[in-house]
């Protein structure tokens, strides 16, 4: 598939709200970065509320998580929210294929 076609498909995907059936709400999807030297440090943490808002933080983040709301929740970054939902799905797939022993859903 050409890069041009992939970019067009990505734009179409980011433009409209969607849901991925295997993604659960109120579950932390976590993945430690690749250069962690076997330690549980440098973790990306994402979860989705029952309203569909997506929250993101890292284990190094201090303060409240970053929230990207749906349109009905007053969201101003709807494409970012959709991209983060895809990232949740990517983490889910990576955790299934290459589990990290110290990463667990809560």
Biopython code that builds the backbone (N, CA, C, O; Angstrom):
import numpy as np
from Bio.PDB.StructureBuilder import StructureBuilder

atoms = [
    (1, "UNK", "N", (0.847, -1.168, 0.000)),
    (1, "UNK", "CA", (0.000, 0.000, 0.000)),
    (1, "UNK", "C", (0.901, 1.242, 0.000)),
    (1, "UNK", "O", (1.911, 1.279, 0.702)),
    (2, "UNK", "N", (0.543, 2.221, -0.762)),
    (2, "UNK", "CA", (1.359, 3.433, -0.870)),
    (2, "UNK", "C", (1.244, 4.289, 0.391)),
    (2, "UNK", "O", (0.251, 4.233, 1.117)),
    (3, "UNK", "N", (2.276, 5.073, 0.623)),
    (3, "UNK", "CA", (2.275, 6.003, 1.753)),
    (3, "UNK", "C", (1.123, 6.982, 1.621)),
    (3, "UNK", "O", (0.470, 7.313, 2.611)),
    (4, "UNK", "N", (0.873, 7.442, 0.415)),
    (4, "UNK", "CA", (-0.213, 8.393, 0.174)),
    (4, "UNK", "C", (-1.563, 7.806, 0.603)),
    (4, "UNK", "O", (-2.377, 8.485, 1.228)),
    (5, "UNK", "N", (-1.781, 6.547, 0.258)),
    (5, "UNK", "CA", (-3.043, 5.904, 0.627)),
    (5, "UNK", "C", (-3.124, 5.701, 2.142)),
    (5, "UNK", "O", (-4.190, 5.883, 2.731)),
    (6, "UNK", "N", (-2.014, 5.327, 2.775)),
    (6, "UNK", "CA", (-1.999, 5.156, 4.232)),
    (6, "UNK", "C", (-2.297, 6.474, 4.945)),
    (6, "UNK", "O", (-3.048, 6.496, 5.920)),
    (7, "UNK", "N", (-1.718, 7.557, 4.469)),
    (7, "UNK", "CA", (-1.960, 8.870, 5.078)),
    (7, "UNK", "C", (-3.430, 9.256, 4.921)),
    (7, "UNK", "O", (-4.039, 9.781, 5.853)),
    (8, "UNK", "N", (-3.988, 9.000, 3.764)),
    (8, "UNK", "CA", (-5.407, 9.299, 3.530)),
    (8, "UNK", "C", (-6.291, 8.481, 4.477)),
    (8, "UNK", "O", (-7.251, 9.008, 5.040)),
    (9, "UNK", "N", (-5.970, 7.203, 4.652)),
    (9, "UNK", "CA", (-6.743, 6.348, 5.558)),
    (9, "UNK", "C", (-6.601, 6.824, 7.006)),
    (9, "UNK", "O", (-7.573, 6.832, 7.761)),
    (10, "UNK", "N", (-5.388, 7.217, 7.384)),
    (10, "UNK", "CA", (-5.165, 7.709, 8.746)),
    (10, "UNK", "C", (-5.995, 8.961, 9.001)),
    (10, "UNK", "O", (-6.616, 9.090, 10.056)),
    (11, "UNK", "N", (-6.009, 9.875, 8.049)),
    (11, "UNK", "CA", (-6.790, 11.101, 8.214)),
    (11, "UNK", "C", (-8.276, 10.778, 8.351)),
    (11, "UNK", "O", (-8.963, 11.356, 9.194)),
    (12, "UNK", "N", (-8.771, 9.859, 7.528)),
    (12, "UNK", "CA", (-10.181, 9.469, 7.626)),
    (12, "UNK", "C", (-10.484, 8.865, 8.998)),
    (12, "UNK", "O", (-11.530, 9.143, 9.586)),
    (13, "UNK", "N", (-9.573, 8.047, 9.500)),
    (13, "UNK", "CA", (-9.771, 7.422, 10.801)),
    (13, "UNK", "C", (-9.777, 8.454, 11.926)),
    (13, "UNK", "O", (-10.563, 8.341, 12.866)),
    (14, "UNK", "N", (-8.922, 9.441, 11.837)),
    (14, "UNK", "CA", (-8.825, 10.453, 12.888)),
    (14, "UNK", "C", (-9.986, 11.446, 12.864)),
    (14, "UNK", "O", (-10.249, 12.104, 13.871)),
    (15, "UNK", "N", (-10.671, 11.564, 11.757)),
    (15, "UNK", "CA", (-11.727, 12.567, 11.595)),
    (15, "UNK", "C", (-13.039, 12.223, 12.288)),
    (15, "UNK", "O", (-13.785, 13.129, 12.658)),
    (16, "UNK", "N", (-13.344, 10.942, 12.475)),
    (16, "UNK", "CA", (-14.648, 10.564, 13.020)),
    (16, "UNK", "C", (-14.471, 9.738, 14.284)),
    (16, "UNK", "O", (-13.559, 8.915, 14.369)),
    (17, "UNK", "N", (-15.347, 9.956, 15.275)),
    (17, "UNK", "CA", (-15.253, 9.159, 16.491)),
    (17, "UNK", "C", (-15.511, 7.682, 16.197)),
    (17, "UNK", "O", (-16.311, 7.344, 15.324)),
    (18, "UNK", "N", (-14.839, 6.823, 16.918)),
    (18, "UNK", "CA", (-15.015, 5.387, 16.751)),
    (18, "UNK", "C", (-14.728, 4.710, 18.089)),
    (18, "UNK", "O", (-14.254, 5.344, 19.032)),
    (19, "UNK", "N", (-15.020, 3.429, 18.153)),
    (19, "UNK", "CA", (-14.719, 2.640, 19.343)),
    (19, "UNK", "C", (-14.125, 1.312, 18.900)),
    (19, "UNK", "O", (-14.540, 0.750, 17.886)),
    (20, "UNK", "N", (-13.158, 0.811, 19.655)),
    (20, "UNK", "CA", (-12.555, -0.489, 19.394)),
    (20, "UNK", "C", (-13.146, -1.448, 20.426)),
    (20, "UNK", "O", (-12.916, -1.281, 21.624)),
    (21, "UNK", "N", (-13.906, -2.451, 19.975)),
    (21, "UNK", "CA", (-14.635, -3.310, 20.917)),
    (21, "UNK", "C", (-13.778, -3.989, 21.980)),
    (21, "UNK", "O", (-14.263, -4.218, 23.088)),
    (22, "UNK", "N", (-12.535, -4.317, 21.687)),
    (22, "UNK", "CA", (-11.714, -5.025, 22.678)),
    (22, "UNK", "C", (-11.152, -4.106, 23.759)),
    (22, "UNK", "O", (-10.621, -4.588, 24.760)),
    (23, "UNK", "N", (-11.260, -2.797, 23.576)),
    (23, "UNK", "CA", (-10.757, -1.854, 24.575)),
    (23, "UNK", "C", (-11.764, -1.750, 25.713)),
    (23, "UNK", "O", (-12.952, -1.513, 25.494)),
    (24, "UNK", "N", (-11.267, -1.931, 26.925)),
    (24, "UNK", "CA", (-12.126, -1.854, 28.107)),
    (24, "UNK", "C", (-11.981, -0.487, 28.766)),
    (24, "UNK", "O", (-10.907, 0.115, 28.737)),
    (25, "UNK", "N", (-13.056, -0.007, 29.351)),
    (25, "UNK", "CA", (-12.973, 1.237, 30.099)),
    (25, "UNK", "C", (-12.502, 0.931, 31.519)),
    (25, "UNK", "O", (-12.622, -0.193, 32.007)),
    (26, "UNK", "N", (-11.969, 1.951, 32.158)),
    (26, "UNK", "CA", (-11.498, 1.860, 33.542)),
    (26, "UNK", "C", (-10.424, 0.791, 33.732)),
    (26, "UNK", "O", (-10.305, 0.214, 34.814)),
    (27, "UNK", "N", (-9.641, 0.525, 32.685)),
    (27, "UNK", "CA", (-8.527, -0.406, 32.740)),
    (27, "UNK", "C", (-7.273, 0.367, 32.354)),
    (27, "UNK", "O", (-7.275, 1.101, 31.365)),
    (28, "UNK", "N", (-6.205, 0.207, 33.126)),
    (28, "UNK", "CA", (-4.947, 0.868, 32.780)),
    (28, "UNK", "C", (-4.223, 0.033, 31.732)),
    (28, "UNK", "O", (-3.949, -1.148, 31.946)),
    (29, "UNK", "N", (-3.918, 0.653, 30.604)),
    (29, "UNK", "CA", (-3.100, 0.028, 29.568)),
    (29, "UNK", "C", (-1.714, 0.631, 29.708)),
    (29, "UNK", "O", (-1.530, 1.838, 29.549)),
    (30, "UNK", "N", (-0.733, -0.228, 30.011)),
    (30, "UNK", "CA", (0.601, 0.248, 30.357)),
    (30, "UNK", "C", (1.638, -0.430, 29.475)),
    (30, "UNK", "O", (1.496, -1.589, 29.084)),
    (31, "UNK", "N", (2.686, 0.331, 29.175)),
    (31, "UNK", "CA", (3.801, -0.228, 28.423)),
    (31, "UNK", "C", (5.053, 0.521, 28.831)),
    (31, "UNK", "O", (5.080, 1.752, 28.840)),
    (32, "UNK", "N", (6.099, -0.236, 29.171)),
    (32, "UNK", "CA", (7.383, 0.355, 29.531)),
    (32, "UNK", "C", (8.186, 0.554, 28.252)),
    (32, "UNK", "O", (8.161, -0.295, 27.360)),
    (33, "UNK", "N", (8.895, 1.671, 28.162)),
    (33, "UNK", "CA", (9.654, 1.975, 26.945)),
    (33, "UNK", "C", (10.772, 0.953, 26.722)),
    (33, "UNK", "O", (11.147, 0.222, 27.639)),
    (34, "UNK", "N", (11.291, 0.910, 25.517)),
    (34, "UNK", "CA", (12.228, -0.138, 25.111)),
    (34, "UNK", "C", (13.598, -0.052, 25.771)),
    (34, "UNK", "O", (14.246, -1.085, 25.934)),
    (35, "UNK", "N", (14.061, 1.110, 26.152)),
    (35, "UNK", "CA", (15.392, 1.258, 26.736)),
    (35, "UNK", "C", (15.348, 1.279, 28.258)),
    (35, "UNK", "O", (16.009, 2.108, 28.884)),
    (36, "UNK", "N", (14.578, 0.378, 28.859)),
    (36, "UNK", "CA", (14.357, 0.401, 30.305)),
    (36, "UNK", "C", (15.389, -0.397, 31.095)),
    (36, "UNK", "O", (15.385, -0.352, 32.325)),
    (37, "UNK", "N", (16.269, -1.121, 30.417)),
    (37, "UNK", "CA", (17.317, -1.917, 31.056)),
    (37, "UNK", "C", (16.755, -2.876, 32.101)),
    (37, "UNK", "O", (17.366, -3.087, 33.149)),
    (38, "UNK", "N", (15.597, -3.451, 31.816)),
    (38, "UNK", "CA", (14.999, -4.443, 32.693)),
    (38, "UNK", "C", (14.306, -3.899, 33.918)),
    (38, "UNK", "O", (13.912, -4.663, 34.799)),
    (39, "UNK", "N", (14.149, -2.592, 33.988)),
    (39, "UNK", "CA", (13.503, -1.982, 35.145)),
    (39, "UNK", "C", (12.100, -1.525, 34.781)),
    (39, "UNK", "O", (11.793, -1.267, 33.617)),
    (40, "UNK", "N", (11.263, -1.431, 35.792)),
    (40, "UNK", "CA", (9.901, -0.938, 35.583)),
    (40, "UNK", "C", (9.898, 0.579, 35.704)),
    (40, "UNK", "O", (9.268, 1.138, 36.602)),
    (41, "UNK", "N", (10.600, 1.232, 34.804)),
    (41, "UNK", "CA", (10.674, 2.694, 34.800)),
    (41, "UNK", "C", (10.433, 3.193, 33.380)),
    (41, "UNK", "O", (10.779, 2.533, 32.401)),
    (42, "UNK", "N", (9.840, 4.357, 33.298)),
    (42, "UNK", "CA", (9.544, 4.908, 31.981)),
    (42, "UNK", "C", (8.304, 4.282, 31.385)),
    (42, "UNK", "O", (8.300, 3.863, 30.228)),
    (43, "UNK", "N", (7.260, 4.223, 32.175)),
    (43, "UNK", "CA", (6.018, 3.562, 31.788)),
    (43, "UNK", "C", (5.015, 4.570, 31.241)),
    (43, "UNK", "O", (4.813, 5.636, 31.823)),
    (44, "UNK", "N", (4.394, 4.228, 30.125)),
    (44, "UNK", "CA", (3.296, 4.988, 29.543)),
    (44, "UNK", "C", (2.006, 4.341, 30.047)),
    (44, "UNK", "O", (1.847, 3.122, 29.979)),
    (45, "UNK", "N", (1.094, 5.162, 30.549)),
    (45, "UNK", "CA", (-0.146, 4.653, 31.129)),
    (45, "UNK", "C", (-1.320, 5.399, 30.478)),
    (45, "UNK", "O", (-1.370, 6.629, 30.479)),
    (46, "UNK", "N", (-2.248, 4.635, 29.931)),
    (46, "UNK", "CA", (-3.426, 5.217, 29.271)),
    (46, "UNK", "C", (-4.655, 4.450, 29.731)),
    (46, "UNK", "O", (-4.603, 3.232, 29.903)),
    (47, "UNK", "N", (-5.760, 5.157, 29.930)),
    (47, "UNK", "CA", (-7.025, 4.499, 30.217)),
    (47, "UNK", "C", (-8.156, 5.325, 29.651)),
    (47, "UNK", "O", (-7.997, 6.508, 29.349)),
    (48, "UNK", "N", (-9.307, 4.678, 29.510)),
    (48, "UNK", "CA", (-10.483, 5.308, 28.919)),
    (48, "UNK", "C", (-11.603, 5.270, 29.947)),
    (48, "UNK", "O", (-11.884, 4.229, 30.540)),
    (49, "UNK", "N", (-12.236, 6.418, 30.149)),
    (49, "UNK", "CA", (-13.369, 6.477, 31.082)),
    (49, "UNK", "C", (-14.611, 5.882, 30.417)),
    (49, "UNK", "O", (-14.633, 5.655, 29.207)),
    (50, "UNK", "N", (-15.636, 5.635, 31.221)),
    (50, "UNK", "CA", (-16.875, 5.091, 30.652)),
    (50, "UNK", "C", (-17.561, 6.088, 29.716)),
    (50, "UNK", "O", (-18.419, 5.703, 28.922)),
    (51, "UNK", "N", (-17.183, 7.383, 29.807)),
    (51, "UNK", "CA", (-17.723, 8.388, 28.882)),
    (51, "UNK", "C", (-16.970, 8.403, 27.556)),
    (51, "UNK", "O", (-17.421, 9.024, 26.594)),
    (52, "UNK", "N", (-15.813, 7.714, 27.500)),
    (52, "UNK", "CA", (-15.007, 7.686, 26.281)),
    (52, "UNK", "C", (-13.857, 8.669, 26.276)),
    (52, "UNK", "O", (-13.116, 8.745, 25.296)),
    (53, "UNK", "N", (-13.689, 9.439, 27.369)),
    (53, "UNK", "CA", (-12.535, 10.330, 27.472)),
    (53, "UNK", "C", (-11.279, 9.474, 27.648)),
    (53, "UNK", "O", (-11.319, 8.437, 28.309)),
    (54, "UNK", "N", (-10.170, 9.909, 27.057)),
    (54, "UNK", "CA", (-8.913, 9.166, 27.150)),
    (54, "UNK", "C", (-7.948, 9.947, 28.030)),
    (54, "UNK", "O", (-7.737, 11.142, 27.826)),
    (55, "UNK", "N", (-7.365, 9.266, 29.010)),
    (55, "UNK", "CA", (-6.405, 9.852, 29.941)),
    (55, "UNK", "C", (-5.032, 9.262, 29.672)),
    (55, "UNK", "O", (-4.909, 8.083, 29.339)),
    (56, "UNK", "N", (-3.997, 10.086, 29.818)),
    (56, "UNK", "CA", (-2.638, 9.620, 29.582)),
    (56, "UNK", "C", (-1.699, 10.238, 30.607)),
    (56, "UNK", "O", (-1.860, 11.392, 31.003)),
    (57, "UNK", "N", (-0.717, 9.453, 31.030)),
    (57, "UNK", "CA", (0.340, 9.945, 31.897)),
    (57, "UNK", "C", (1.506, 8.975, 31.805)),
    (57, "UNK", "O", (1.408, 7.935, 31.153)),
    (58, "UNK", "N", (2.594, 9.313, 32.448)),
    (58, "UNK", "CA", (3.714, 8.395, 32.596)),
    (58, "UNK", "C", (3.952, 8.194, 34.083)),
    (58, "UNK", "O", (3.407, 8.918, 34.915)),
    (59, "UNK", "N", (4.765, 7.212, 34.404)),
    (59, "UNK", "CA", (5.067, 6.991, 35.816)),
    (59, "UNK", "C", (5.936, 8.109, 36.379)),
    (59, "UNK", "O", (6.074, 8.217, 37.597)),
    (60, "UNK", "N", (6.519, 8.937, 35.532)),
    (60, "UNK", "CA", (7.339, 10.072, 35.977)),
    (60, "UNK", "C", (6.525, 11.357, 36.099)),
    (60, "UNK", "O", (7.008, 12.357, 36.628)),
    (61, "UNK", "N", (5.287, 11.323, 35.606)),
    (61, "UNK", "CA", (4.409, 12.498, 35.574)),
    (61, "UNK", "C", (3.945, 12.858, 36.983)),
    (61, "UNK", "O", (3.536, 11.989, 37.753)),
    (62, "UNK", "N", (4.012, 14.129, 37.306)),
    (62, "UNK", "CA", (3.532, 14.625, 38.602)),
    (62, "UNK", "C", (2.261, 15.430, 38.336)),
    (62, "UNK", "O", (2.215, 16.243, 37.413)),
    (63, "UNK", "N", (1.255, 15.205, 39.132)),
    (63, "UNK", "CA", (0.010, 15.956, 38.965)),
    (63, "UNK", "C", (-1.057, 15.122, 38.283)),
    (63, "UNK", "O", (-0.927, 13.907, 38.129)),
    (64, "UNK", "N", (-2.118, 15.811, 37.880)),
    (64, "UNK", "CA", (-3.243, 15.134, 37.246)),
    (64, "UNK", "C", (-2.854, 14.566, 35.890)),
    (64, "UNK", "O", (-1.946, 15.060, 35.223)),
    (65, "UNK", "N", (-3.562, 13.520, 35.504)),
    (65, "UNK", "CA", (-3.374, 12.949, 34.174)),
    (65, "UNK", "C", (-3.886, 13.933, 33.129)),
    (65, "UNK", "O", (-4.690, 14.815, 33.432)),
    (66, "UNK", "N", (-3.418, 13.773, 31.917)),
    (66, "UNK", "CA", (-3.888, 14.592, 30.807)),
    (66, "UNK", "C", (-5.142, 13.941, 30.239)),
    (66, "UNK", "O", (-5.153, 12.736, 29.988)),
    (67, "UNK", "N", (-6.194, 14.720, 30.035)),
    (67, "UNK", "CA", (-7.454, 14.164, 29.550)),
    (67, "UNK", "C", (-7.807, 14.758, 28.198)),
    (67, "UNK", "O", (-7.711, 15.966, 27.983)),
    (68, "UNK", "N", (-8.216, 13.883, 27.297)),
    (68, "UNK", "CA", (-8.690, 14.278, 25.985)),
    (68, "UNK", "C", (-10.117, 13.786, 25.863)),
    (68, "UNK", "O", (-10.378, 12.585, 25.796)),
    (69, "UNK", "N", (-11.038, 14.744, 25.836)),
    (69, "UNK", "CA", (-12.472, 14.450, 25.927)),
    (69, "UNK", "C", (-13.103, 14.150, 24.568)),
    (69, "UNK", "O", (-12.556, 14.475, 23.514)),
    (70, "UNK", "N", (-14.265, 13.523, 24.634)),
    (70, "UNK", "CA", (-15.084, 13.328, 23.446)),
    (70, "UNK", "C", (-15.745, 14.665, 23.089)),
    (70, "UNK", "O", (-15.678, 15.622, 23.860)),
    (71, "UNK", "N", (-16.359, 14.718, 21.960)),
    (71, "UNK", "CA", (-17.068, 15.933, 21.535)),
    (71, "UNK", "C", (-18.144, 16.306, 22.541)),
    (71, "UNK", "O", (-18.313, 17.482, 22.861)),
    (72, "UNK", "N", (-18.870, 15.318, 23.040)),
    (72, "UNK", "CA", (-19.969, 15.586, 23.974)),
    (72, "UNK", "C", (-19.475, 16.054, 25.330)),
    (72, "UNK", "O", (-20.227, 16.649, 26.102)),
    (73, "UNK", "N", (-18.204, 15.783, 25.619)),
    (73, "UNK", "CA", (-17.616, 16.234, 26.873)),
    (73, "UNK", "C", (-16.884, 17.548, 26.727)),
    (73, "UNK", "O", (-16.201, 17.989, 27.650)),
    (74, "UNK", "N", (-17.025, 18.184, 25.559)),
    (74, "UNK", "CA", (-16.367, 19.461, 25.325)),
    (74, "UNK", "C", (-14.960, 19.337, 24.762)),
    (74, "UNK", "O", (-14.159, 20.268, 24.847)),
    (75, "UNK", "N", (-14.667, 18.167, 24.183)),
    (75, "UNK", "CA", (-13.334, 17.915, 23.646)),
    (75, "UNK", "C", (-12.923, 18.903, 22.563)),
    (75, "UNK", "O", (-13.712, 19.252, 21.684)),
    (76, "UNK", "N", (-11.679, 19.343, 22.644)),
    (76, "UNK", "CA", (-11.138, 20.283, 21.662)),
    (76, "UNK", "C", (-10.029, 19.653, 20.816)),
    (76, "UNK", "O", (-9.506, 20.287, 19.899)),
    (77, "UNK", "N", (-9.677, 18.411, 21.126)),
    (77, "UNK", "CA", (-8.611, 17.707, 20.408)),
    (77, "UNK", "C", (-9.121, 16.322, 20.028)),
    (77, "UNK", "O", (-8.576, 15.305, 20.458)),
    (78, "UNK", "N", (-10.164, 16.298, 19.224)),
    (78, "UNK", "CA", (-10.842, 15.044, 18.912)),
    (78, "UNK", "C", (-9.952, 14.081, 18.134)),
    (78, "UNK", "O", (-10.040, 12.869, 18.330)),
    (79, "UNK", "N", (-9.104, 14.597, 17.260)),
    (79, "UNK", "CA", (-8.186, 13.729, 16.522)),
    (79, "UNK", "C", (-7.141, 13.128, 17.448)),
    (79, "UNK", "O", (-6.771, 11.963, 17.303)),
    (80, "UNK", "N", (-6.671, 13.915, 18.391)),
    (80, "UNK", "CA", (-5.707, 13.410, 19.368)),
    (80, "UNK", "C", (-6.365, 12.317, 20.203)),
    (80, "UNK", "O", (-5.747, 11.286, 20.466)),
    (81, "UNK", "N", (-7.588, 12.524, 20.614)),
    (81, "UNK", "CA", (-8.320, 11.515, 21.382)),
    (81, "UNK", "C", (-8.435, 10.220, 20.581)),
    (81, "UNK", "O", (-8.221, 9.137, 21.124)),
    (82, "UNK", "N", (-8.770, 10.323, 19.295)),
    (82, "UNK", "CA", (-8.862, 9.135, 18.443)),
    (82, "UNK", "C", (-7.508, 8.448, 18.311)),
    (82, "UNK", "O", (-7.426, 7.221, 18.356)),
    (83, "UNK", "N", (-6.448, 9.232, 18.148)),
    (83, "UNK", "CA", (-5.101, 8.665, 18.031)),
    (83, "UNK", "C", (-4.708, 7.946, 19.324)),
    (83, "UNK", "O", (-4.083, 6.886, 19.279)),
    (84, "UNK", "N", (-5.070, 8.513, 20.468)),
    (84, "UNK", "CA", (-4.769, 7.872, 21.745)),
    (84, "UNK", "C", (-5.550, 6.572, 21.905)),
    (84, "UNK", "O", (-5.044, 5.612, 22.486)),
    (85, "UNK", "N", (-6.774, 6.535, 21.396)),
    (85, "UNK", "CA", (-7.543, 5.297, 21.433)),
    (85, "UNK", "C", (-6.842, 4.223, 20.597)),
    (85, "UNK", "O", (-6.808, 3.055, 20.983)),
    (86, "UNK", "N", (-6.293, 4.619, 19.468)),
    (86, "UNK", "CA", (-5.505, 3.678, 18.665)),
    (86, "UNK", "C", (-4.252, 3.233, 19.418)),
    (86, "UNK", "O", (-3.842, 2.077, 19.315)),
    (87, "UNK", "N", (-3.648, 4.146, 20.172)),
    (87, "UNK", "CA", (-2.482, 3.799, 20.975)),
    (87, "UNK", "C", (-2.853, 2.786, 22.061)),
    (87, "UNK", "O", (-2.080, 1.869, 22.340)),
    (88, "UNK", "N", (-4.017, 2.942, 22.669)),
    (88, "UNK", "CA", (-4.499, 1.954, 23.648)),
    (88, "UNK", "C", (-4.571, 0.583, 22.978)),
    (88, "UNK", "O", (-4.133, -0.416, 23.549)),
    (89, "UNK", "N", (-5.119, 0.540, 21.783)),
    (89, "UNK", "CA", (-5.249, -0.718, 21.046)),
    (89, "UNK", "C", (-3.865, -1.299, 20.723)),
    (89, "UNK", "O", (-3.655, -2.507, 20.834)),
    (90, "UNK", "N", (-2.936, -0.445, 20.329)),
    (90, "UNK", "CA", (-1.574, -0.900, 20.034)),
    (90, "UNK", "C", (-0.919, -1.486, 21.283)),
    (90, "UNK", "O", (-0.258, -2.521, 21.205)),
    (91, "UNK", "N", (-1.096, -0.836, 22.430)),
    (91, "UNK", "CA", (-0.552, -1.355, 23.691)),
    (91, "UNK", "C", (-1.185, -2.704, 24.006)),
    (91, "UNK", "O", (-0.497, -3.635, 24.422)),
    (92, "UNK", "N", (-2.480, -2.808, 23.809)),
    (92, "UNK", "CA", (-3.188, -4.064, 24.057)),
    (92, "UNK", "C", (-2.593, -5.182, 23.192)),
    (92, "UNK", "O", (-2.328, -6.276, 23.690)),
    (93, "UNK", "N", (-2.386, -4.914, 21.920)),
    (93, "UNK", "CA", (-1.822, -5.918, 21.009)),
    (93, "UNK", "C", (-0.388, -6.280, 21.391)),
    (93, "UNK", "O", (-0.025, -7.456, 21.391)),
    (94, "UNK", "N", (0.434, -5.266, 21.720)),
    (94, "UNK", "CA", (1.814, -5.539, 22.124)),
    (94, "UNK", "C", (1.864, -6.336, 23.416)),
    (94, "UNK", "O", (2.692, -7.236, 23.554)),
    (95, "UNK", "N", (0.987, -6.017, 24.368)),
    (95, "UNK", "CA", (0.966, -6.749, 25.635)),
    (95, "UNK", "C", (0.548, -8.208, 25.435)),
    (95, "UNK", "O", (0.992, -9.088, 26.172)),
    (96, "UNK", "N", (-0.299, -8.460, 24.445)),
    (96, "UNK", "CA", (-0.692, -9.835, 24.137)),
    (96, "UNK", "C", (0.455, -10.586, 23.464)),
    (96, "UNK", "O", (0.734, -11.738, 23.798)),
    (97, "UNK", "N", (1.110, -9.928, 22.520)),
    (97, "UNK", "CA", (2.171, -10.570, 21.738)),
    (97, "UNK", "C", (3.494, -10.656, 22.487)),
    (97, "UNK", "O", (4.176, -11.679, 22.422)),
    (98, "UNK", "N", (3.863, -9.597, 23.195)),
    (98, "UNK", "CA", (5.132, -9.533, 23.922)),
    (98, "UNK", "C", (4.883, -8.962, 25.311)),
    (98, "UNK", "O", (5.175, -7.794, 25.569)),
    (99, "UNK", "N", (4.344, -9.785, 26.205)),
    (99, "UNK", "CA", (4.009, -9.285, 27.548)),
    (99, "UNK", "C", (5.250, -8.797, 28.304)),
    (99, "UNK", "O", (6.341, -9.349, 28.162)),
    (100, "UNK", "N", (5.059, -7.783, 29.084)),
    (100, "UNK", "CA", (6.088, -7.303, 30.000)),
    (100, "UNK", "C", (5.640, -7.751, 31.376)),
    (100, "UNK", "O", (4.586, -7.332, 31.855)),
    (101, "UNK", "N", (6.425, -8.591, 32.009)),
    (101, "UNK", "CA", (6.009, -9.239, 33.264)),
    (101, "UNK", "C", (5.580, -8.266, 34.341)),
    (101, "UNK", "O", (4.716, -8.590, 35.155)),
    (102, "UNK", "N", (6.172, -7.069, 34.364)),
    (102, "UNK", "CA", (5.828, -6.135, 35.421)),
    (102, "UNK", "C", (4.710, -5.187, 35.028)),
    (102, "UNK", "O", (4.407, -4.254, 35.771)),
    (103, "UNK", "N", (4.094, -5.405, 33.883)),
    (103, "UNK", "CA", (2.968, -4.575, 33.453)),
    (103, "UNK", "C", (1.688, -5.402, 33.562)),
    (103, "UNK", "O", (1.586, -6.483, 32.982)),
    (104, "UNK", "N", (0.735, -4.894, 34.297)),
    (104, "UNK", "CA", (-0.519, -5.624, 34.475)),
    (104, "UNK", "C", (-1.695, -4.665, 34.433)),
    (104, "UNK", "O", (-1.603, -3.523, 34.884)),
    (105, "UNK", "N", (-2.797, -5.146, 33.887)),
    (105, "UNK", "CA", (-4.027, -4.357, 33.903)),
    (105, "UNK", "C", (-4.542, -4.298, 35.333)),
    (105, "UNK", "O", (-4.418, -5.262, 36.089)),
    (106, "UNK", "N", (-5.117, -3.168, 35.695)),
    (106, "UNK", "CA", (-5.730, -3.023, 37.025)),
    (106, "UNK", "C", (-7.190, -2.729, 36.872)),
    (106, "UNK", "O", (-7.896, -2.570, 37.869)),
]
sb = StructureBuilder()
sb.init_structure("model")
sb.init_model(0)
sb.init_chain("A")
sb.init_seg("    ")
for serial, (resi, resn, name, xyz) in enumerate(atoms, 1):
    if name == "N":
        sb.init_residue(resn, " ", resi, " ")
    sb.init_atom(name, np.array(xyz, "f"), 0.0, 1.0, " ", f" {name:<3s}", serial, name[0])
structure = sb.get_structure()
